[in-house]
Amino acid sequence: MGMTIDRAIFITNTFATAYPEAHTQLWKQFIKEVPASKRSGHYGADNIAYVNWLKKKNPPEFQEFIKNHINVKTL
């Protein structure tokens, strides 16, 4: 199952609040690297694309954010 819009928006907003400088820098890089066609088209598409991009890039700030701010459960 893919990322839901509500989860992607929550993760984006929470990451931006917890790591504002890193988020700003990473968002600019995301915009440069991901074509508009892959981050637009419907509400929340940019958030989904951003979270997927962060997962792929896995910068240290995002690793720390997931570890400290998101309760991840796997089956």
PyMOL commands that set and color helices and strands:
alter all, ss='L'
color gray80, all
select helices_A, chain A and resi 5-18+20-33+36-38+45-57+60-69
alter helices_A, ss='H'
color red, helices_A
deselect
rebuild
show_as cartoon
